Amino acid sequence: MPSEPNPGADLARVRDTAPLIHNITNLVAMTPMANVLLALGASPAMGHAREEVADLTALAGALTVNIGTPSPHWAEAMAEAAAAAEASGTPWVLDPVAVGATPYRRRIAGELLARRPTVIRGNASEIRSLAAEQGSGRGVDSTESTRAVAEEARRLAEQTGSVVAVTGEADLVTDGPRAFWVHGGHPLMARVTALGCALTGVVAAFVATAEDDDALAATASALACYAAAGERAAEHACGPGSFAGHFLDTLYGLTGEGLEARLQAAAPR
């Protein structure tokens, strides 16, 4: 039976379990992502050597793959890790950073999609590109709105069997038949390098400890917690520099109080 998102309980389960999250992420995101996962209560591992990624994936509660700074050796390692996750049933999250920017990125993403990611998390332009529509994304920033690509997200979820999370001013999470909107956050989140990439690790931690293996509910809970942390951190920040520190502190001290109010069940349109 599908479960409803319960961010407070899901956050507590992550902290009680402290899942190991294996991250093949980009060069810019490694330190911020590790810090965010530690503040959340998870355990990050950053391994991208082809010679060990399958072994690390076997040890982990979940895997993340981020194509932000691709190279041939890393692309091979991503494919091997994704194959190991698929073979072992380990949940994994694909972050298709700037996938529409070059044919090389599109090819890497296509090969990874064939390995059936548990969750695909990207901005609206990235999701539109993956859904084979004419996207206008030029880089890691989105030039589309979440609501504008809701139908593409639903269709991509049905085509891949993945949960699709579109993040932006409002976040949409869908598995095709079901969907949740997540509200909150703050514009300063987009002014700190790699906070979006770090969110992919948070999604993985929640999915690794998901109740009833419900990746949709777990992903919605992860986004609700992240939005709450961003909104509360901004209350004490005077700009991007101070916001980054306040965000880690707020995430570390986050409780489940009031998080459910950020979720709205809906059919994507």
Backbone bond lengths (Angstrom), bond angles and torsions (degrees), N, CA, C in turn:
res aa  C-N    CA-C-N  psi(-1)  N-CA   C-N-CA  omega(-1)  CA-C   N-CA-C  phi
1 M - - - 1.461 - - 1.531 109.72 -
2 P 1.355 117.61 130.28 1.460 119.04 175.18 1.516 110.69 -61.54
3 S 1.308 116.09 143.65 1.457 120.81 178.85 1.519 110.06 -105.18
4 E 1.332 116.05 161.01 1.459 121.18 175.93 1.529 109.11 -88.10
5 P 1.321 117.67 146.80 1.466 118.90 175.71 1.519 111.09 -59.94
6 N 1.302 116.16 135.23 1.460 122.76 176.60 1.525 106.59 -135.23
7 P 1.340 117.52 81.83 1.468 119.84 -170.66 1.511 114.44 -56.20
8 G 1.327 117.27 -39.00 1.463 118.98 -178.98 1.506 112.32 -63.86
9 A 1.324 116.64 -48.66 1.459 120.74 179.45 1.524 111.26 -66.89
10 D 1.331 116.31 -37.51 1.462 119.67 -179.65 1.528 110.98 -68.10
11 L 1.333 117.10 -38.59 1.461 120.78 176.48 1.530 110.66 -63.77
12 A 1.319 116.55 -43.03 1.469 120.35 178.69 1.525 110.93 -61.67
13 R 1.335 116.99 -37.53 1.466 120.24 -179.52 1.523 110.82 -67.92
14 V 1.343 117.70 -37.65 1.464 120.25 175.61 1.529 109.94 -60.80
15 R 1.324 116.65 -46.16 1.466 119.92 -177.66 1.520 112.19 -68.73
16 D 1.308 117.29 -34.60 1.462 120.25 177.88 1.524 111.59 -69.50
17 T 1.327 116.04 -33.28 1.466 121.75 -174.27 1.523 112.81 -91.89
18 A 1.343 116.63 -33.18 1.472 122.62 -176.57 1.525 111.56 49.66
19 P 1.342 118.37 60.48 1.466 120.29 -174.61 1.519 112.32 -65.76
20 L 1.323 115.59 144.57 1.457 121.45 173.02 1.528 108.07 -79.59
21 I 1.326 116.54 123.73 1.461 121.71 -179.85 1.525 108.25 -113.85
22 H 1.323 115.78 117.94 1.466 122.16 178.88 1.525 107.78 -89.09
23 N 1.331 116.09 120.58 1.462 121.39 -175.03 1.520 111.36 -117.00
24 I 1.319 116.08 118.90 1.460 120.83 166.25 1.523 104.52 -102.18
25 T 1.310 115.48 90.84 1.453 120.27 -173.14 1.513 109.70 -119.11
26 N 1.335 116.03 -179.73 1.458 118.32 -173.76 1.528 112.35 -84.70
27 L 1.306 115.31 167.67 1.465 121.10 -174.82 1.521 112.31 -61.73
28 V 1.327 117.45 -33.12 1.455 121.58 -178.50 1.521 111.43 -72.75
29 A 1.328 116.71 -31.18 1.466 121.35 -167.11 1.519 115.01 -94.64
30 M 1.318 119.23 -9.85 1.461 119.53 -169.35 1.529 113.21 -57.85
31 T 1.330 117.21 -53.22 1.465 119.11 -177.02 1.528 112.29 -68.07
32 P 1.353 119.42 -48.15 1.469 117.74 177.45 1.520 113.26 -58.37
33 M 1.306 117.17 -39.25 1.462 120.56 -178.53 1.524 110.87 -66.50
34 A 1.325 116.85 -42.50 1.460 120.02 178.28 1.518 110.92 -63.61
35 N 1.331 117.26 -41.69 1.456 120.33 179.93 1.522 112.28 -65.32
36 V 1.320 116.82 -40.87 1.465 120.40 178.75 1.523 110.66 -64.76
37 L 1.313 117.94 -43.27 1.461 120.21 179.47 1.530 111.30 -64.93
38 L 1.318 117.27 -38.91 1.462 119.64 177.26 1.528 110.94 -65.47
39 A 1.332 116.96 -42.00 1.464 119.85 178.23 1.523 111.21 -63.49
40 L 1.311 117.09 -35.16 1.461 121.41 178.74 1.521 111.47 -67.38
41 G 1.335 116.48 -33.72 1.455 120.97 -176.30 1.507 113.68 115.37
42 A 1.337 116.86 6.10 1.465 121.47 176.90 1.523 109.72 -94.27
43 S 1.324 116.44 177.10 1.460 122.25 -177.65 1.533 108.95 -120.76
44 P 1.341 118.29 110.75 1.469 120.05 -176.97 1.520 113.14 -87.66
45 A 1.324 115.30 144.78 1.465 122.43 169.94 1.521 107.33 -129.53
46 M 1.324 116.39 130.57 1.463 121.65 -177.92 1.522 108.96 -114.74
47 G 1.320 116.91 92.48 1.454 120.90 -179.16 1.506 110.79 -129.06
48 H 1.330 117.35 127.11 1.466 119.89 -178.01 1.536 113.07 -130.25
49 A 1.329 118.01 5.28 1.461 119.87 177.38 1.526 109.64 -73.81
50 R 1.306 115.58 130.29 1.461 119.93 -178.19 1.529 111.51 -57.07
51 E 1.319 115.86 -31.77 1.462 120.61 -175.89 1.527 113.65 -67.72
52 E 1.333 118.63 -15.39 1.464 119.51 -175.96 1.524 115.27 -130.08
53 V 1.334 118.25 -5.03 1.463 118.32 -171.65 1.530 112.82 -64.50
54 A 1.317 117.69 -35.14 1.465 119.05 179.20 1.531 110.51 -66.03
55 D 1.324 116.60 -39.33 1.465 120.06 178.90 1.528 110.99 -66.58
56 L 1.334 117.25 -41.82 1.456 120.37 178.94 1.520 111.43 -65.20
57 T 1.317 115.72 -40.07 1.461 119.74 178.80 1.521 110.86 -62.72
58 A 1.326 116.63 -37.80 1.468 120.19 179.20 1.522 111.91 -64.70
59 L 1.340 117.07 -28.33 1.460 121.42 -179.64 1.525 112.57 -83.30
60 A 1.326 116.91 -21.18 1.454 121.49 -168.22 1.515 112.81 -87.60
61 G 1.340 113.79 158.18 1.450 119.56 172.24 1.510 112.15 -79.33
62 A 1.324 116.24 -25.09 1.456 122.04 177.79 1.523 108.92 -161.68
63 L 1.330 115.26 161.49 1.461 124.17 -179.40 1.520 108.86 -122.22
64 T 1.339 117.20 143.59 1.454 120.69 167.54 1.525 109.02 -121.78
65 V 1.326 115.53 143.91 1.464 122.24 177.98 1.526 107.66 -129.39
66 N 1.329 115.76 121.38 1.456 123.16 -176.60 1.522 108.29 -123.98
67 I 1.334 118.05 124.93 1.460 121.46 -173.44 1.530 112.62 -97.74
68 G 1.331 117.51 24.24 1.459 120.99 -172.06 1.514 115.69 -63.45
69 T 1.334 119.06 -37.22 1.468 121.49 178.48 1.531 108.04 -128.70
70 P 1.324 117.71 73.65 1.466 120.25 -171.16 1.523 112.98 -76.69
71 S 1.314 114.72 152.92 1.456 123.55 170.86 1.524 106.20 -148.33
72 P 1.317 118.28 161.81 1.463 119.27 -177.13 1.522 113.55 -57.01
73 H 1.328 117.91 -43.31 1.468 119.35 -178.07 1.527 110.47 -67.45
74 W 1.330 116.62 -39.85 1.462 119.14 178.65 1.519 111.05 -67.96
75 A 1.326 116.78 -37.82 1.467 119.64 178.61 1.525 110.58 -62.06
76 E 1.317 117.08 -40.12 1.464 120.31 176.61 1.522 110.94 -64.09
77 A 1.327 116.07 -41.00 1.465 120.12 179.09 1.527 110.68 -65.33
78 M 1.317 117.34 -40.58 1.462 120.89 177.08 1.523 110.86 -58.89
79 A 1.326 116.01 -46.21 1.459 120.15 -179.15 1.525 111.32 -63.12
80 E 1.343 116.86 -40.37 1.466 119.72 179.91 1.519 111.62 -67.80
81 A 1.320 116.50 -41.07 1.461 119.83 178.81 1.526 110.69 -65.28
82 A 1.324 117.01 -43.10 1.460 120.14 178.98 1.526 110.98 -63.60
83 A 1.328 116.73 -39.24 1.463 119.79 177.27 1.525 111.13 -64.23
84 A 1.340 116.47 -39.95 1.465 120.04 178.22 1.518 110.80 -65.05
85 A 1.325 117.12 -40.13 1.464 120.62 177.84 1.524 110.79 -64.21
86 E 1.320 116.10 -43.34 1.468 119.83 179.41 1.527 110.64 -62.14
87 A 1.329 116.48 -42.23 1.459 120.32 -177.77 1.519 112.63 -68.19
88 S 1.327 116.78 -34.04 1.465 120.64 -176.00 1.519 113.63 -94.75
89 G 1.326 116.71 -8.31 1.456 119.53 -176.53 1.519 113.21 77.76
90 T 1.319 117.06 16.39 1.462 120.96 177.38 1.523 109.27 -75.56
91 P 1.332 119.23 128.36 1.463 119.26 178.65 1.516 111.22 -65.04
92 W 1.335 115.55 145.73 1.462 118.12 177.70 1.521 110.48 -146.58
93 V 1.336 114.01 152.57 1.459 121.98 -173.55 1.522 108.95 -120.92
94 L 1.323 116.13 128.41 1.464 122.92 178.03 1.524 109.62 -99.67
95 D 1.326 116.54 128.36 1.459 123.39 175.39 1.531 107.50 -115.38
96 P 1.350 117.68 98.78 1.466 121.03 -172.84 1.518 112.79 -85.96
97 V 1.315 117.04 66.21 1.461 121.89 -172.95 1.528 111.29 -58.58
98 A 1.337 116.17 124.47 1.465 122.78 176.07 1.527 112.45 51.47
99 V 1.331 116.09 38.81 1.463 120.07 -173.85 1.520 112.77 -61.76
100 G 1.326 118.12 -28.03 1.459 120.15 -179.57 1.505 114.65 -82.53
101 A 1.331 118.06 -0.92 1.461 120.20 -172.16 1.525 113.28 -75.66
102 T 1.345 117.66 -37.20 1.465 120.18 -175.89 1.526 110.67 -142.31
103 P 1.342 116.99 153.98 1.467 119.59 174.81 1.531 112.29 -59.49
104 Y 1.329 117.57 -32.99 1.470 120.92 -179.77 1.522 110.95 -61.45
105 R 1.320 116.49 -46.05 1.459 119.95 178.48 1.528 111.13 -64.49
106 R 1.315 116.47 -39.88 1.470 118.91 179.98 1.523 110.81 -63.56
107 R 1.343 116.02 -37.90 1.469 118.86 179.11 1.524 111.44 -67.14
108 I 1.316 116.94 -43.44 1.467 120.53 178.30 1.520 109.98 -60.51
109 A 1.331 115.98 -47.04 1.461 119.82 -178.57 1.521 111.60 -62.89
110 G 1.332 117.20 -38.96 1.458 119.95 178.56 1.520 112.26 -62.84
111 E 1.333 116.18 -40.69 1.461 119.77 178.24 1.527 111.25 -66.14
112 L 1.331 116.66 -36.87 1.460 120.07 179.47 1.524 111.41 -71.85
113 L 1.320 117.30 -37.46 1.461 119.79 178.13 1.526 111.59 -59.95
114 A 1.316 116.58 -31.84 1.464 120.15 178.81 1.524 112.03 -65.50
115 R 1.327 117.28 -16.49 1.471 122.33 178.48 1.521 112.18 -91.35
116 R 1.312 117.78 9.57 1.464 124.00 170.75 1.529 113.12 57.94
117 P 1.329 116.97 68.74 1.467 118.46 175.34 1.521 111.57 -60.33
118 T 1.301 115.73 146.15 1.459 120.50 176.57 1.515 110.38 -67.56
119 V 1.333 115.64 -42.22 1.464 122.51 -179.73 1.526 108.64 -135.81
120 I 1.310 115.83 140.26 1.463 122.84 169.35 1.524 106.70 -112.78
121 R 1.342 117.18 120.72 1.465 119.91 -179.87 1.514 109.95 -121.69
122 G 1.329 115.88 121.52 1.449 119.65 178.67 1.510 111.24 -157.51
123 N 1.332 115.81 174.74 1.453 118.51 174.03 1.527 109.28 -81.21
124 A 1.317 116.06 177.72 1.461 120.00 -172.18 1.525 111.92 -63.20
125 S 1.329 118.04 -40.68 1.464 120.27 179.62 1.525 111.50 -64.26
126 E 1.319 116.43 -40.32 1.464 120.05 179.65 1.520 111.42 -66.47
127 I 1.328 117.09 -41.96 1.459 119.64 178.78 1.516 110.66 -66.61
128 R 1.324 117.03 -39.09 1.469 119.66 177.14 1.520 110.78 -61.39
129 S 1.324 117.50 -42.21 1.468 120.53 178.88 1.518 110.89 -63.01
130 L 1.330 117.54 -43.09 1.453 120.35 179.26 1.521 111.44 -65.10
131 A 1.304 116.75 -32.51 1.461 120.67 179.39 1.527 111.81 -79.26
132 A 1.336 116.80 8.79 1.466 123.22 173.85 1.519 112.53 65.48
133 E 1.320 116.04 31.89 1.450 120.65 173.26 1.523 108.15 -100.14
134 Q 1.311 117.62 171.35 1.447 121.59 179.76 1.518 108.95 -80.33
135 G 1.317 116.83 96.26 1.459 120.86 -178.27 1.516 110.97 -86.45
136 S 1.328 115.06 163.41 1.460 119.99 177.96 1.517 111.22 -123.41
137 G 1.314 117.49 17.97 1.457 120.63 -179.25 1.515 111.20 -71.17
138 R 1.301 116.52 131.75 1.462 121.41 -178.04 1.516 112.25 -102.26
139 G 1.306 117.85 -19.48 1.457 120.95 -177.15 1.509 108.99 -164.68
140 V 1.339 116.11 -140.86 1.450 118.64 -177.72 1.521 111.94 -79.63
141 D 1.338 118.11 -16.46 1.455 120.77 179.24 1.516 109.96 -83.50
142 S 1.329 115.59 146.46 1.449 120.42 -179.69 1.513 110.66 -90.85
143 T 1.343 116.87 137.02 1.458 121.39 173.58 1.518 110.72 -108.08
144 E 1.321 117.10 10.76 1.455 122.69 178.17 1.524 108.82 -119.79
145 S 1.326 116.20 162.86 1.456 120.16 173.86 1.519 109.31 -98.81
146 T 1.324 115.04 154.59 1.461 119.51 179.82 1.520 111.33 -59.34
147 R 1.324 116.78 -44.85 1.463 119.70 -177.21 1.522 111.77 -64.31
148 A 1.333 117.32 -29.92 1.456 120.56 -179.01 1.521 112.67 -67.98
149 V 1.344 117.06 -23.73 1.465 120.10 -176.89 1.525 112.30 -112.21
150 A 1.337 116.94 16.11 1.463 119.78 -177.00 1.522 112.00 -59.38
151 E 1.311 117.78 -41.31 1.462 119.89 -179.22 1.523 110.99 -68.89
152 E 1.350 117.40 -39.22 1.461 119.62 175.76 1.524 111.45 -62.29
153 A 1.313 116.45 -38.63 1.464 120.10 178.83 1.521 110.83 -63.80
154 R 1.325 116.46 -44.50 1.468 119.72 178.93 1.529 110.28 -61.78
155 R 1.320 116.81 -43.72 1.455 120.25 -178.93 1.534 111.31 -66.46
156 L 1.334 116.75 -40.35 1.463 119.97 178.21 1.523 110.71 -62.31
157 A 1.327 116.82 -40.19 1.467 120.55 178.07 1.520 110.57 -61.68
158 E 1.314 117.19 -43.15 1.467 120.09 -179.51 1.523 111.45 -68.33
159 Q 1.330 117.14 -36.71 1.468 120.78 -178.14 1.524 112.33 -70.96
160 T 1.321 116.80 -35.33 1.463 120.87 -173.80 1.522 113.70 -99.67
161 G 1.326 117.00 -18.92 1.454 120.12 -172.62 1.514 112.89 75.52
162 S 1.330 117.09 13.17 1.460 122.73 -179.20 1.522 110.26 -100.13
163 V 1.307 115.95 155.88 1.453 120.94 163.71 1.523 106.93 -76.30
164 V 1.318 116.86 134.89 1.465 121.42 179.34 1.522 108.57 -113.96
165 A 1.319 116.33 124.60 1.459 122.50 177.85 1.521 108.68 -114.49
166 V 1.325 116.36 118.65 1.460 122.80 177.74 1.519 106.99 -105.79
167 T 1.317 117.34 117.82 1.458 120.11 -175.29 1.521 110.78 -109.67
168 G 1.327 114.96 143.08 1.456 121.60 -178.61 1.513 109.29 -178.75
169 E 1.332 117.38 -143.46 1.463 120.13 178.39 1.523 110.53 -61.21
170 A 1.306 116.49 -38.57 1.462 122.96 166.54 1.519 106.20 -126.26
171 D 1.317 117.12 147.50 1.464 121.57 -177.47 1.520 109.87 -105.16
172 L 1.314 116.14 141.58 1.462 122.39 175.21 1.520 108.74 -118.91
173 V 1.334 116.14 133.09 1.461 122.06 175.83 1.519 107.14 -125.21
174 T 1.338 117.05 126.45 1.453 119.52 -177.80 1.523 111.53 -145.66
175 D 1.330 115.54 147.40 1.464 120.73 169.92 1.526 110.27 -111.76
176 G 1.309 116.52 12.15 1.464 122.43 -176.57 1.507 110.35 108.37
177 P 1.338 118.16 -77.34 1.469 120.13 179.37 1.522 113.76 -69.32
178 R 1.335 117.28 -34.15 1.465 120.75 -176.82 1.527 109.64 -113.88
179 A 1.326 114.92 155.59 1.462 119.34 178.14 1.513 109.96 -154.84
180 F 1.338 115.16 150.95 1.457 122.24 173.41 1.521 108.86 -135.62
181 W 1.319 115.02 137.97 1.457 121.60 168.16 1.518 108.21 -96.08
182 V 1.311 116.06 140.38 1.459 122.20 178.65 1.524 107.74 -122.49
183 H 1.322 116.08 126.57 1.460 121.77 -175.80 1.520 110.37 -114.19
184 G 1.325 115.39 152.01 1.463 120.63 178.47 1.514 111.05 129.15
185 G 1.309 116.01 -156.76 1.449 120.52 -176.87 1.516 111.68 83.35
186 H 1.346 115.80 -169.42 1.462 121.02 -177.53 1.530 108.52 -156.67
187 P 1.344 118.45 147.12 1.468 120.28 179.81 1.524 114.57 -57.91
188 L 1.335 118.12 -25.79 1.464 119.27 178.84 1.529 112.36 -63.23
189 M 1.316 117.51 -21.31 1.469 119.63 178.92 1.520 111.40 -61.05
190 A 1.321 116.63 -31.69 1.461 120.80 179.74 1.523 112.36 -80.71
191 R 1.339 117.70 -5.86 1.459 122.01 -178.72 1.518 112.83 -99.70
192 V 1.319 117.21 3.49 1.463 121.95 179.21 1.523 108.37 -115.47
193 T 1.314 116.56 122.01 1.455 121.54 -176.38 1.526 111.77 -56.28
194 A 1.323 115.23 130.42 1.465 123.79 168.46 1.525 114.84 75.82
195 L 1.347 119.49 8.00 1.465 117.76 174.77 1.525 110.94 -65.66
196 G 1.326 117.37 -32.71 1.463 119.64 175.27 1.516 111.76 -66.11
197 C 1.319 116.72 -43.14 1.467 120.43 177.17 1.527 110.67 -62.38
198 A 1.330 116.10 -39.06 1.460 119.72 179.38 1.517 111.42 -64.47
199 L 1.329 117.21 -32.35 1.461 120.51 177.23 1.524 111.03 -59.16
200 T 1.319 117.22 -34.53 1.464 120.11 177.98 1.524 110.95 -59.05
201 G 1.327 117.43 -39.71 1.457 120.45 176.21 1.512 112.64 -65.79
202 V 1.334 116.93 -37.55 1.463 120.96 177.49 1.527 110.02 -64.44
203 V 1.319 117.12 -43.35 1.468 120.07 175.80 1.526 110.13 -57.37
204 A 1.330 116.97 -43.91 1.461 120.50 -179.94 1.520 111.82 -61.42
205 A 1.340 116.67 -40.53 1.463 120.02 179.76 1.524 111.25 -63.90
206 F 1.317 116.88 -41.08 1.462 119.69 178.45 1.526 111.24 -68.84
207 V 1.327 117.01 -39.86 1.462 119.86 179.68 1.533 110.73 -67.64
208 A 1.340 116.57 -35.74 1.468 120.38 179.10 1.516 112.16 -60.78
209 T 1.332 116.80 -28.75 1.462 121.35 -176.62 1.526 111.72 -114.31
210 A 1.336 116.87 21.83 1.460 121.58 -172.89 1.525 112.49 -63.86
211 E 1.313 115.83 137.19 1.458 121.09 174.05 1.527 108.94 -70.15
212 D 1.331 116.29 131.13 1.469 122.24 -179.97 1.528 111.97 58.63
213 D 1.331 117.81 22.42 1.470 122.38 -179.64 1.519 112.49 55.02
214 D 1.328 117.26 30.55 1.458 121.68 -178.85 1.523 108.88 -86.87
215 A 1.329 116.03 95.36 1.460 120.92 -175.99 1.521 111.84 -68.39
216 L 1.323 118.52 -31.32 1.456 120.39 178.87 1.520 110.78 -63.92
217 A 1.326 117.34 -51.88 1.462 121.04 -179.67 1.521 110.80 -61.89
218 A 1.334 117.11 -41.48 1.461 120.50 -179.10 1.526 111.19 -64.44
219 T 1.332 117.00 -40.67 1.460 120.62 179.55 1.518 110.74 -65.85
220 A 1.315 117.31 -42.80 1.464 120.47 177.67 1.521 110.61 -61.03
221 S 1.324 117.54 -40.71 1.461 120.88 177.90 1.523 111.25 -63.99
222 A 1.331 117.20 -41.57 1.465 120.53 179.03 1.521 110.69 -60.71
223 L 1.324 117.59 -44.50 1.457 120.81 -179.40 1.519 111.43 -66.63
224 A 1.332 116.96 -36.73 1.464 120.35 178.35 1.526 110.96 -64.02
225 C 1.328 116.82 -42.77 1.464 120.45 178.68 1.524 110.98 -64.94
226 Y 1.309 117.16 -41.84 1.467 121.44 -178.99 1.520 110.67 -65.62
227 A 1.332 116.57 -42.45 1.460 120.84 178.76 1.520 110.78 -62.57
228 A 1.322 116.58 -42.63 1.463 120.56 179.30 1.518 111.07 -62.76
229 A 1.320 116.87 -43.39 1.461 120.43 179.91 1.525 110.78 -62.65
230 G 1.327 116.71 -42.03 1.457 119.90 179.22 1.513 112.71 -64.69
231 E 1.305 116.53 -42.81 1.458 120.94 -178.64 1.523 111.42 -65.48
232 R 1.324 116.11 -42.45 1.464 119.92 -178.41 1.525 111.72 -73.51
233 A 1.325 117.07 -35.55 1.465 120.01 178.61 1.519 110.88 -64.11
234 A 1.328 117.18 -37.05 1.461 121.10 -178.04 1.525 112.36 -63.95
235 E 1.313 117.23 -22.78 1.465 120.31 179.39 1.527 111.91 -65.05
236 H 1.323 117.04 -21.48 1.467 121.16 -176.02 1.526 112.53 -113.46
237 A 1.329 117.61 -1.66 1.462 121.03 -174.13 1.526 110.76 -97.65
238 C 1.332 115.89 150.47 1.458 120.61 174.99 1.525 111.64 -111.33
239 G 1.312 117.58 1.05 1.454 122.38 178.59 1.513 110.04 173.64
240 P 1.350 117.77 -177.45 1.468 120.51 -175.76 1.520 114.35 -59.59
241 G 1.339 117.47 -37.04 1.459 119.43 -177.46 1.513 112.78 -64.43
242 S 1.318 116.37 -49.51 1.464 119.27 179.47 1.525 110.67 -71.83
243 F 1.330 116.55 -30.02 1.468 119.34 179.57 1.524 111.36 -61.02
244 A 1.323 117.53 -40.60 1.468 120.57 -176.93 1.523 110.87 -58.54
245 G 1.327 117.29 -44.87 1.456 120.04 178.39 1.513 112.30 -68.10
246 H 1.332 116.62 -43.28 1.463 119.76 179.35 1.536 110.67 -63.48
247 F 1.324 116.61 -33.83 1.466 118.93 -179.60 1.524 110.61 -63.87
248 L 1.325 117.67 -46.32 1.463 120.28 178.83 1.528 110.88 -61.48
249 D 1.320 116.53 -43.12 1.459 119.75 -179.85 1.524 111.27 -65.02
250 T 1.332 115.91 -40.50 1.469 119.74 -179.24 1.520 110.74 -67.92
251 L 1.326 116.94 -42.29 1.454 119.95 178.26 1.524 110.35 -61.87
252 Y 1.322 116.62 -41.03 1.462 121.69 179.45 1.525 111.50 -60.64
253 G 1.331 116.96 -39.43 1.459 120.79 -177.01 1.516 114.17 -95.86
254 L 1.313 117.84 5.86 1.466 121.14 -174.99 1.527 111.14 -63.95
255 T 1.321 115.57 137.29 1.461 121.98 173.18 1.517 108.94 -116.48
256 G 1.320 115.85 173.43 1.457 120.31 -176.29 1.512 114.66 -80.73
257 E 1.297 118.16 -0.43 1.459 120.96 -173.41 1.527 111.81 -65.73
258 G 1.309 116.66 121.72 1.457 122.51 173.16 1.507 116.20 78.86
259 L 1.322 119.44 3.45 1.460 120.53 -175.18 1.525 112.75 -70.86
260 E 1.327 117.23 -32.29 1.464 120.44 -177.29 1.525 111.86 -61.20
261 A 1.334 117.44 -27.15 1.464 120.87 -177.89 1.526 112.00 -64.60
262 R 1.304 118.05 -16.07 1.465 121.11 -179.12 1.522 112.46 -82.17
263 L 1.314 117.61 -10.09 1.457 122.55 -174.54 1.520 111.38 -99.96
264 Q 1.316 115.05 138.73 1.457 120.68 176.41 1.520 108.46 -136.47
265 A 1.326 116.82 115.19 1.461 120.69 177.40 1.521 108.30 -71.49
266 A 1.333 116.30 135.81 1.465 119.53 -177.64 1.514 109.79 -163.10
267 A 1.310 115.22 158.06 1.458 121.06 170.18 1.517 107.37 -88.04
268 P 1.340 118.99 130.48 1.454 119.92 -180.00 1.523 111.99 -64.98
269 R 1.309 116.40 144.20 1.461 122.02 -179.78 1.505 110.46 -126.82
